[in-house]
Amino acid sequence: MAPEDESTPEKPEISYPAEWSYRIVCSSEEEVRAHVLAILGDLEHELSVGRASSGGKYVTLNLKVVVADEEHRLKIYEHLASHDAVRMVL
């Protein structure tokens, strides 16, 4: 048996349903707010403004939502990242 590779982190154990936070770096707060509403529909969530870049070119939005399972969590991530105004989702 090969020794465990210590550089590969173990996948964390997540108990679902779970409140999950996404940090969205984007160039258009209004467009991304509308996109979040289109993705989540009536699902209860909290969307707040974080930091803006010094030049005002980018803004960070913080999204909190309860996800049912890993597939749901990843699907939301993929939908968020697919928007043209989104530069990064953390």
PDB file as gemmi writes it, atoms N, CA and C in Angstrom:
CRYST1    1.000    1.000    1.000  90.00  90.00  90.00 P 1                      
ATOM      1  N   MET A   1       0.844  -1.174   0.000  1.00  0.00           N  
ATOM      2  CA  MET A   1       0.000   0.000   0.000  1.00  0.00           C  
ATOM      3  C   MET A   1       0.892   1.242   0.000  1.00  0.00           C  
ATOM      4  N   ALA A   2       0.578   2.198  -0.865  1.00  0.00           N  
ATOM      5  CA  ALA A   2       1.367   3.424  -0.970  1.00  0.00           C  
ATOM      6  C   ALA A   2       1.053   4.340   0.207  1.00  0.00           C  
ATOM      7  N   PRO A   3       2.057   5.079   0.686  1.00  0.00           N  
ATOM      8  CA  PRO A   3       1.798   6.018   1.785  1.00  0.00           C  
ATOM      9  C   PRO A   3       0.864   7.133   1.312  1.00  0.00           C  
ATOM     10  N   GLU A   4       0.103   7.648   2.263  1.00  0.00           N  
ATOM     11  CA  GLU A   4      -0.825   8.733   1.920  1.00  0.00           C  
ATOM     12  C   GLU A   4      -0.049   9.961   1.487  1.00  0.00           C  
ATOM     13  N   ASP A   5      -0.569  10.626   0.471  1.00  0.00           N  
ATOM     14  CA  ASP A   5       0.026  11.861  -0.010  1.00  0.00           C  
ATOM     15  C   ASP A   5      -0.452  12.988   0.893  1.00  0.00           C  
ATOM     16  N   GLU A   6       0.456  13.529   1.687  1.00  0.00           N  
ATOM     17  CA  GLU A   6       0.088  14.558   2.656  1.00  0.00           C  
ATOM     18  C   GLU A   6      -0.246  15.889   2.005  1.00  0.00           C  
ATOM     19  N   SER A   7       0.088  16.069   0.717  1.00  0.00           N  
ATOM     20  CA  SER A   7      -0.191  17.333   0.055  1.00  0.00           C  
ATOM     21  C   SER A   7      -1.633  17.419  -0.446  1.00  0.00           C  
ATOM     22  N   THR A   8      -2.336  16.288  -0.504  1.00  0.00           N  
ATOM     23  CA  THR A   8      -3.721  16.275  -0.955  1.00  0.00           C  
ATOM     24  C   THR A   8      -4.633  16.391   0.263  1.00  0.00           C  
ATOM     25  N   PRO A   9      -5.342  17.530   0.365  1.00  0.00           N  
ATOM     26  CA  PRO A   9      -6.202  17.690   1.540  1.00  0.00           C  
ATOM     27  C   PRO A   9      -7.401  16.745   1.476  1.00  0.00           C  
ATOM     28  N   GLU A  10      -7.844  16.334   2.651  1.00  0.00           N  
ATOM     29  CA  GLU A  10      -8.995  15.459   2.735  1.00  0.00           C  
ATOM     30  C   GLU A  10     -10.251  16.260   2.429  1.00  0.00           C  
ATOM     31  N   LYS A  11     -11.203  15.641   1.736  1.00  0.00           N  
ATOM     32  CA  LYS A  11     -12.464  16.308   1.424  1.00  0.00           C  
ATOM     33  C   LYS A  11     -13.230  16.489   2.738  1.00  0.00           C  
ATOM     34  N   PRO A  12     -13.667  17.725   3.028  1.00  0.00           N  
ATOM     35  CA  PRO A  12     -14.362  17.954   4.298  1.00  0.00           C  
ATOM     36  C   PRO A  12     -15.725  17.263   4.324  1.00  0.00           C  
ATOM     37  N   GLU A  13     -16.114  16.837   5.482  1.00  0.00           N  
ATOM     38  CA  GLU A  13     -17.423  16.223   5.689  1.00  0.00           C  
ATOM     39  C   GLU A  13     -18.429  17.346   5.900  1.00  0.00           C  
ATOM     40  N   ILE A  14     -19.429  17.428   5.022  1.00  0.00           N  
ATOM     41  CA  ILE A  14     -20.449  18.468   5.116  1.00  0.00           C  
ATOM     42  C   ILE A  14     -21.782  17.799   5.379  1.00  0.00           C  
ATOM     43  N   SER A  15     -22.458  18.265   6.389  1.00  0.00           N  
ATOM     44  CA  SER A  15     -23.758  17.721   6.751  1.00  0.00           C  
ATOM     45  C   SER A  15     -24.840  18.573   6.087  1.00  0.00           C  
ATOM     46  N   TYR A  16     -25.632  17.953   5.216  1.00  0.00           N  
ATOM     47  CA  TYR A  16     -26.683  18.667   4.475  1.00  0.00           C  
ATOM     48  C   TYR A  16     -28.043  18.396   5.094  1.00  0.00           C  
ATOM     49  N   PRO A  17     -28.984  19.314   4.975  1.00  0.00           N  
ATOM     50  CA  PRO A  17     -28.874  20.630   4.358  1.00  0.00           C  
ATOM     51  C   PRO A  17     -27.952  21.526   5.185  1.00  0.00           C  
ATOM     52  N   ALA A  18     -27.309  22.472   4.500  1.00  0.00           N  
ATOM     53  CA  ALA A  18     -26.340  23.341   5.156  1.00  0.00           C  
ATOM     54  C   ALA A  18     -26.421  24.753   4.601  1.00  0.00           C  
ATOM     55  N   GLU A  19     -26.191  25.731   5.476  1.00  0.00           N  
ATOM     56  CA  GLU A  19     -26.089  27.107   4.999  1.00  0.00           C  
ATOM     57  C   GLU A  19     -24.728  27.249   4.324  1.00  0.00           C  
ATOM     58  N   TRP A  20     -24.735  27.767   3.099  1.00  0.00           N  
ATOM     59  CA  TRP A  20     -23.503  27.893   2.334  1.00  0.00           C  
ATOM     60  C   TRP A  20     -23.318  29.342   1.915  1.00  0.00           C  
ATOM     61  N   SER A  21     -22.083  29.793   1.914  1.00  0.00           N  
ATOM     62  CA  SER A  21     -21.769  31.161   1.510  1.00  0.00           C  
ATOM     63  C   SER A  21     -20.950  31.148   0.238  1.00  0.00           C  
ATOM     64  N   TYR A  22     -21.315  32.029  -0.667  1.00  0.00           N  
ATOM     65  CA  TYR A  22     -20.573  32.238  -1.910  1.00  0.00           C  
ATOM     66  C   TYR A  22     -20.123  33.695  -1.924  1.00  0.00           C  
ATOM     67  N   ARG A  23     -18.907  33.939  -2.328  1.00  0.00           N  
ATOM     68  CA  ARG A  23     -18.416  35.301  -2.518  1.00  0.00           C  
ATOM     69  C   ARG A  23     -18.289  35.491  -4.023  1.00  0.00           C  
ATOM     70  N   ILE A  24     -18.999  36.464  -4.554  1.00  0.00           N  
ATOM     71  CA  ILE A  24     -19.070  36.681  -5.994  1.00  0.00           C  
ATOM     72  C   ILE A  24     -18.374  37.992  -6.336  1.00  0.00           C  
ATOM     73  N   VAL A  25     -17.310  37.923  -7.113  1.00  0.00           N  
ATOM     74  CA  VAL A  25     -16.615  39.116  -7.583  1.00  0.00           C  
ATOM     75  C   VAL A  25     -17.156  39.409  -8.969  1.00  0.00           C  
ATOM     76  N   CYS A  26     -17.708  40.617  -9.146  1.00  0.00           N  
ATOM     77  CA  CYS A  26     -18.382  40.922 -10.408  1.00  0.00           C  
ATOM     78  C   CYS A  26     -18.157  42.366 -10.843  1.00  0.00           C  
ATOM     79  N   SER A  27     -18.514  42.625 -12.092  1.00  0.00           N  
ATOM     80  CA  SER A  27     -18.364  43.971 -12.634  1.00  0.00           C  
ATOM     81  C   SER A  27     -19.681  44.737 -12.657  1.00  0.00           C  
ATOM     82  N   SER A  28     -20.802  44.061 -12.421  1.00  0.00           N  
ATOM     83  CA  SER A  28     -22.102  44.727 -12.432  1.00  0.00           C  
ATOM     84  C   SER A  28     -22.984  44.170 -11.325  1.00  0.00           C  
ATOM     85  N   GLU A  29     -23.113  44.929 -10.251  1.00  0.00           N  
ATOM     86  CA  GLU A  29     -23.924  44.481  -9.118  1.00  0.00           C  
ATOM     87  C   GLU A  29     -25.372  44.230  -9.536  1.00  0.00           C  
ATOM     88  N   GLU A  30     -25.952  45.134 -10.313  1.00  0.00           N  
ATOM     89  CA  GLU A  30     -27.350  45.013 -10.710  1.00  0.00           C  
ATOM     90  C   GLU A  30     -27.605  43.755 -11.536  1.00  0.00           C  
ATOM     91  N   GLU A  31     -26.732  43.501 -12.520  1.00  0.00           N  
ATOM     92  CA  GLU A  31     -26.895  42.317 -13.373  1.00  0.00           C  
ATOM     93  C   GLU A  31     -26.781  41.037 -12.565  1.00  0.00           C  
ATOM     94  N   VAL A  32     -25.834  40.989 -11.652  1.00  0.00           N  
ATOM     95  CA  VAL A  32     -25.610  39.774 -10.869  1.00  0.00           C  
ATOM     96  C   VAL A  32     -26.724  39.578  -9.849  1.00  0.00           C  
ATOM     97  N   ARG A  33     -27.252  40.650  -9.283  1.00  0.00           N  
ATOM     98  CA  ARG A  33     -28.404  40.528  -8.380  1.00  0.00           C  
ATOM     99  C   ARG A  33     -29.580  39.896  -9.122  1.00  0.00           C  
ATOM    100  N   ALA A  34     -29.838  40.353 -10.341  1.00  0.00           N  
ATOM    101  CA  ALA A  34     -30.928  39.790 -11.150  1.00  0.00           C  
ATOM    102  C   ALA A  34     -30.644  38.330 -11.482  1.00  0.00           C  
ATOM    103  N   HIS A  35     -29.382  38.008 -11.759  1.00  0.00           N  
ATOM    104  CA  HIS A  35     -28.986  36.632 -12.077  1.00  0.00           C  
ATOM    105  C   HIS A  35     -29.208  35.714 -10.869  1.00  0.00           C  
ATOM    106  N   VAL A  36     -28.847  36.188  -9.684  1.00  0.00           N  
ATOM    107  CA  VAL A  36     -29.045  35.403  -8.462  1.00  0.00           C  
ATOM    108  C   VAL A  36     -30.533  35.122  -8.263  1.00  0.00           C  
ATOM    109  N   LEU A  37     -31.376  36.129  -8.457  1.00  0.00           N  
ATOM    110  CA  LEU A  37     -32.822  35.929  -8.315  1.00  0.00           C  
ATOM    111  C   LEU A  37     -33.341  34.920  -9.337  1.00  0.00           C  
ATOM    112  N   ALA A  38     -32.819  34.968 -10.556  1.00  0.00           N  
ATOM    113  CA  ALA A  38     -33.235  34.015 -11.591  1.00  0.00           C  
ATOM    114  C   ALA A  38     -32.810  32.590 -11.221  1.00  0.00           C  
ATOM    115  N   ILE A  39     -31.640  32.447 -10.623  1.00  0.00           N  
ATOM    116  CA  ILE A  39     -31.128  31.122 -10.243  1.00  0.00           C  
ATOM    117  C   ILE A  39     -31.926  30.557  -9.061  1.00  0.00           C  
ATOM    118  N   LEU A  40     -32.120  31.374  -8.030  1.00  0.00           N  
ATOM    119  CA  LEU A  40     -32.681  30.880  -6.777  1.00  0.00           C  
ATOM    120  C   LEU A  40     -34.199  30.956  -6.706  1.00  0.00           C  
ATOM    121  N   GLY A  41     -34.812  31.777  -7.542  1.00  0.00           N  
ATOM    122  CA  GLY A  41     -36.272  31.883  -7.517  1.00  0.00           C  
ATOM    123  C   GLY A  41     -36.771  32.260  -6.139  1.00  0.00           C  
ATOM    124  N   ASP A  42     -37.673  31.449  -5.583  1.00  0.00           N  
ATOM    125  CA  ASP A  42     -38.275  31.721  -4.273  1.00  0.00           C  
ATOM    126  C   ASP A  42     -37.452  31.193  -3.105  1.00  0.00           C  
ATOM    127  N   LEU A  43     -36.323  30.563  -3.388  1.00  0.00           N  
ATOM    128  CA  LEU A  43     -35.484  30.009  -2.325  1.00  0.00           C  
ATOM    129  C   LEU A  43     -34.965  31.147  -1.439  1.00  0.00           C  
ATOM    130  N   GLU A  44     -35.169  31.016  -0.143  1.00  0.00           N  
ATOM    131  CA  GLU A  44     -34.728  32.052   0.791  1.00  0.00           C  
ATOM    132  C   GLU A  44     -33.211  32.180   0.753  1.00  0.00           C  
ATOM    133  N   HIS A  45     -32.742  33.421   0.671  1.00  0.00           N  
ATOM    134  CA  HIS A  45     -31.311  33.675   0.630  1.00  0.00           C  
ATOM    135  C   HIS A  45     -31.020  35.083   1.130  1.00  0.00           C  
ATOM    136  N   GLU A  46     -29.753  35.358   1.375  1.00  0.00           N  
ATOM    137  CA  GLU A  46     -29.309  36.686   1.798  1.00  0.00           C  
ATOM    138  C   GLU A  46     -28.200  37.110   0.848  1.00  0.00           C  
ATOM    139  N   LEU A  47     -28.344  38.287   0.249  1.00  0.00           N  
ATOM    140  CA  LEU A  47     -27.351  38.800  -0.694  1.00  0.00           C  
ATOM    141  C   LEU A  47     -26.955  40.194  -0.232  1.00  0.00           C  
ATOM    142  N   SER A  48     -25.685  40.368   0.098  1.00  0.00           N  
ATOM    143  CA  SER A  48     -25.216  41.661   0.591  1.00  0.00           C  
ATOM    144  C   SER A  48     -23.970  42.100  -0.171  1.00  0.00           C  
ATOM    145  N   VAL A  49     -23.734  43.402  -0.148  1.00  0.00           N  
ATOM    146  CA  VAL A  49     -22.571  43.966  -0.822  1.00  0.00           C  
ATOM    147  C   VAL A  49     -21.385  43.868   0.111  1.00  0.00           C  
ATOM    148  N   GLY A  50     -20.272  43.419  -0.443  1.00  0.00           N  
ATOM    149  CA  GLY A  50     -19.022  43.352   0.307  1.00  0.00           C  
ATOM    150  C   GLY A  50     -18.165  44.548  -0.039  1.00  0.00           C  
ATOM    151  N   ARG A  51     -16.973  44.290  -0.510  1.00  0.00           N  
ATOM    152  CA  ARG A  51     -16.033  45.350  -0.842  1.00  0.00           C  
ATOM    153  C   ARG A  51     -16.099  45.688  -2.327  1.00  0.00           C  
ATOM    154  N   ALA A  52     -15.691  46.904  -2.625  1.00  0.00           N  
ATOM    155  CA  ALA A  52     -15.549  47.339  -4.020  1.00  0.00           C  
ATOM    156  C   ALA A  52     -14.072  47.613  -4.264  1.00  0.00           C  
ATOM    157  N   SER A  53     -13.630  47.416  -5.497  1.00  0.00           N  
ATOM    158  CA  SER A  53     -12.233  47.703  -5.821  1.00  0.00           C  
ATOM    159  C   SER A  53     -11.992  49.207  -5.724  1.00  0.00           C  
ATOM    160  N   SER A  54     -10.751  49.596  -5.550  1.00  0.00           N  
ATOM    161  CA  SER A  54     -10.429  51.015  -5.365  1.00  0.00           C  
ATOM    162  C   SER A  54     -10.855  51.852  -6.570  1.00  0.00           C  
ATOM    163  N   GLY A  55     -10.813  51.282  -7.761  1.00  0.00           N  
ATOM    164  CA  GLY A  55     -11.234  52.003  -8.951  1.00  0.00           C  
ATOM    165  C   GLY A  55     -12.715  51.875  -9.246  1.00  0.00           C  
ATOM    166  N   GLY A  56     -13.423  51.079  -8.457  1.00  0.00           N  
ATOM    167  CA  GLY A  56     -14.848  50.896  -8.646  1.00  0.00           C  
ATOM    168  C   GLY A  56     -15.210  49.982  -9.804  1.00  0.00           C  
ATOM    169  N   LYS A  57     -14.222  49.282 -10.339  1.00  0.00           N  
ATOM    170  CA  LYS A  57     -14.462  48.405 -11.493  1.00  0.00           C  
ATOM    171  C   LYS A  57     -15.136  47.094 -11.081  1.00  0.00           C  
ATOM    172  N   TYR A  58     -14.839  46.625  -9.870  1.00  0.00           N  
ATOM    173  CA  TYR A  58     -15.383  45.366  -9.383  1.00  0.00           C  
ATOM    174  C   TYR A  58     -16.015  45.542  -8.015  1.00  0.00           C  
ATOM    175  N   VAL A  59     -17.026  44.725  -7.744  1.00  0.00           N  
ATOM    176  CA  VAL A  59     -17.674  44.710  -6.437  1.00  0.00           C  
ATOM    177  C   VAL A  59     -17.834  43.249  -6.013  1.00  0.00           C  
ATOM    178  N   THR A  60     -17.796  43.025  -4.718  1.00  0.00           N  
ATOM    179  CA  THR A  60     -17.990  41.686  -4.179  1.00  0.00           C  
ATOM    180  C   THR A  60     -19.379  41.603  -3.562  1.00  0.00           C  
ATOM    181  N   LEU A  61     -20.114  40.560  -3.927  1.00  0.00           N  
ATOM    182  CA  LEU A  61     -21.410  40.280  -3.327  1.00  0.00           C  
ATOM    183  C   LEU A  61     -21.275  39.011  -2.493  1.00  0.00           C  
ATOM    184  N   ASN A  62     -21.898  38.999  -1.334  1.00  0.00           N  
ATOM    185  CA  ASN A  62     -21.877  37.838  -0.454  1.00  0.00           C  
ATOM    186  C   ASN A  62     -23.261  37.200  -0.461  1.00  0.00           C  
ATOM    187  N   LEU A  63     -23.318  35.943  -0.856  1.00  0.00           N  
ATOM    188  CA  LEU A  63     -24.572  35.213  -0.941  1.00  0.00           C  
ATOM    189  C   LEU A  63     -24.587  34.099   0.093  1.00  0.00           C  
ATOM    190  N   LYS A  64     -25.655  34.058   0.894  1.00  0.00           N  
ATOM    191  CA  LYS A  64     -25.867  32.967   1.847  1.00  0.00           C  
ATOM    192  C   LYS A  64     -27.167  32.287   1.479  1.00  0.00           C  
ATOM    193  N   VAL A  65     -27.123  30.965   1.381  1.00  0.00           N  
ATOM    194  CA  VAL A  65     -28.305  30.190   1.016  1.00  0.00           C  
ATOM    195  C   VAL A  65     -28.182  28.799   1.620  1.00  0.00           C  
ATOM    196  N   VAL A  66     -29.297  28.177   1.939  1.00  0.00           N  
ATOM    197  CA  VAL A  66     -29.283  26.800   2.435  1.00  0.00           C  
ATOM    198  C   VAL A  66     -29.319  25.872   1.221  1.00  0.00           C  
ATOM    199  N   VAL A  67     -28.309  24.995   1.136  1.00  0.00           N  
ATOM    200  CA  VAL A  67     -28.241  24.034   0.041  1.00  0.00           C  
ATOM    201  C   VAL A  67     -28.660  22.662   0.540  1.00  0.00           C  
ATOM    202  N   ALA A  68     -29.378  21.935  -0.317  1.00  0.00           N  
ATOM    203  CA  ALA A  68     -29.932  20.630   0.076  1.00  0.00           C  
ATOM    204  C   ALA A  68     -28.882  19.531   0.093  1.00  0.00           C  
ATOM    205  N   ASP A  69     -27.968  19.577  -0.867  1.00  0.00           N  
ATOM    206  CA  ASP A  69     -26.940  18.539  -0.977  1.00  0.00           C  
ATOM    207  C   ASP A  69     -25.791  19.070  -1.828  1.00  0.00           C  
ATOM    208  N   GLU A  70     -24.754  18.248  -2.018  1.00  0.00           N  
ATOM    209  CA  GLU A  70     -23.573  18.680  -2.761  1.00  0.00           C  
ATOM    210  C   GLU A  70     -23.918  19.042  -4.202  1.00  0.00           C  
ATOM    211  N   GLU A  71     -24.796  18.270  -4.825  1.00  0.00           N  
ATOM    212  CA  GLU A  71     -25.190  18.556  -6.207  1.00  0.00           C  
ATOM    213  C   GLU A  71     -25.842  19.935  -6.308  1.00  0.00           C  
ATOM    214  N   HIS A  72     -26.708  20.263  -5.373  1.00  0.00           N  
ATOM    215  CA  HIS A  72     -27.372  21.568  -5.337  1.00  0.00           C  
ATOM    216  C   HIS A  72     -26.345  22.685  -5.154  1.00  0.00           C  
ATOM    217  N   ARG A  73     -25.401  22.488  -4.230  1.00  0.00           N  
ATOM    218  CA  ARG A  73     -24.347  23.470  -3.950  1.00  0.00           C  
ATOM    219  C   ARG A  73     -23.510  23.736  -5.193  1.00  0.00           C  
ATOM    220  N   LEU A  74     -23.108  22.678  -5.886  1.00  0.00           N  
ATOM    221  CA  LEU A  74     -22.267  22.828  -7.075  1.00  0.00           C  
ATOM    222  C   LEU A  74     -23.041  23.424  -8.251  1.00  0.00           C  
ATOM    223  N   LYS A  75     -24.316  23.098  -8.353  1.00  0.00           N  
ATOM    224  CA  LYS A  75     -25.145  23.647  -9.432  1.00  0.00           C  
ATOM    225  C   LYS A  75     -25.281  25.164  -9.278  1.00  0.00           C  
ATOM    226  N   ILE A  76     -25.499  25.629  -8.048  1.00  0.00           N  
ATOM    227  CA  ILE A  76     -25.584  27.072  -7.804  1.00  0.00           C  
ATOM    228  C   ILE A  76     -24.262  27.728  -8.179  1.00  0.00           C  
ATOM    229  N   TYR A  77     -23.157  27.136  -7.762  1.00  0.00           N  
ATOM    230  CA  TYR A  77     -21.826  27.662  -8.084  1.00  0.00           C  
ATOM    231  C   TYR A  77     -21.651  27.790  -9.603  1.00  0.00           C  
ATOM    232  N   GLU A  78     -21.992  26.745 -10.336  1.00  0.00           N  
ATOM    233  CA  GLU A  78     -21.825  26.749 -11.788  1.00  0.00           C  
ATOM    234  C   GLU A  78     -22.695  27.818 -12.442  1.00  0.00           C  
ATOM    235  N   HIS A  79     -23.935  27.955 -11.981  1.00  0.00           N  
ATOM    236  CA  HIS A  79     -24.826  28.982 -12.533  1.00  0.00           C  
ATOM    237  C   HIS A  79     -24.298  30.384 -12.238  1.00  0.00           C  
ATOM    238  N   LEU A  80     -23.808  30.599 -11.030  1.00  0.00           N  
ATOM    239  CA  LEU A  80     -23.247  31.907 -10.686  1.00  0.00           C  
ATOM    240  C   LEU A  80     -22.049  32.225 -11.580  1.00  0.00           C  
ATOM    241  N   ALA A  81     -21.156  31.276 -11.718  1.00  0.00           N  
ATOM    242  CA  ALA A  81     -19.919  31.490 -12.479  1.00  0.00           C  
ATOM    243  C   ALA A  81     -20.166  31.670 -13.973  1.00  0.00           C  
ATOM    244  N   SER A  82     -21.321  31.240 -14.462  1.00  0.00           N  
ATOM    245  CA  SER A  82     -21.588  31.290 -15.902  1.00  0.00           C  
ATOM    246  C   SER A  82     -21.952  32.688 -16.416  1.00  0.00           C  
ATOM    247  N   HIS A  83     -22.275  33.620 -15.530  1.00  0.00           N  
ATOM    248  CA  HIS A  83     -22.702  34.948 -15.964  1.00  0.00           C  
ATOM    249  C   HIS A  83     -21.497  35.758 -16.448  1.00  0.00           C  
ATOM    250  N   ASP A  84     -21.690  36.528 -17.517  1.00  0.00           N  
ATOM    251  CA  ASP A  84     -20.608  37.324 -18.102  1.00  0.00           C  
ATOM    252  C   ASP A  84     -20.041  38.373 -17.167  1.00  0.00           C  
ATOM    253  N   ALA A  85     -20.869  38.915 -16.267  1.00  0.00           N  
ATOM    254  CA  ALA A  85     -20.400  39.958 -15.347  1.00  0.00           C  
ATOM    255  C   ALA A  85     -19.648  39.384 -14.143  1.00  0.00           C  
ATOM    256  N   VAL A  86     -19.695  38.077 -13.958  1.00  0.00           N  
ATOM    257  CA  VAL A  86     -19.024  37.442 -12.828  1.00  0.00           C  
ATOM    258  C   VAL A  86     -17.574  37.127 -13.203  1.00  0.00           C  
ATOM    259  N   ARG A  87     -16.660  37.628 -12.394  1.00  0.00           N  
ATOM    260  CA  ARG A  87     -15.231  37.378 -12.636  1.00  0.00           C  
ATOM    261  C   ARG A  87     -14.729  36.172 -11.854  1.00  0.00           C  
ATOM    262  N   MET A  88     -15.321  35.952 -10.669  1.00  0.00           N  
ATOM    263  CA  MET A  88     -14.854  34.855  -9.822  1.00  0.00           C  
ATOM    264  C   MET A  88     -15.915  34.534  -8.773  1.00  0.00           C  
ATOM    265  N   VAL A  89     -16.039  33.256  -8.432  1.00  0.00           N  
ATOM    266  CA  VAL A  89     -16.926  32.826  -7.342  1.00  0.00           C  
ATOM    267  C   VAL A  89     -16.068  32.049  -6.353  1.00  0.00           C  
ATOM    268  N   LEU A  90     -16.116  32.455  -5.116  1.00  0.00           N  
ATOM    269  CA  LEU A  90     -15.351  31.759  -4.058  1.00  0.00           C  
ATOM    270  C   LEU A  90     -16.322  31.166  -3.061  1.00  0.00           C  
TER     271      LEU A  90                                                      
END                                                                             
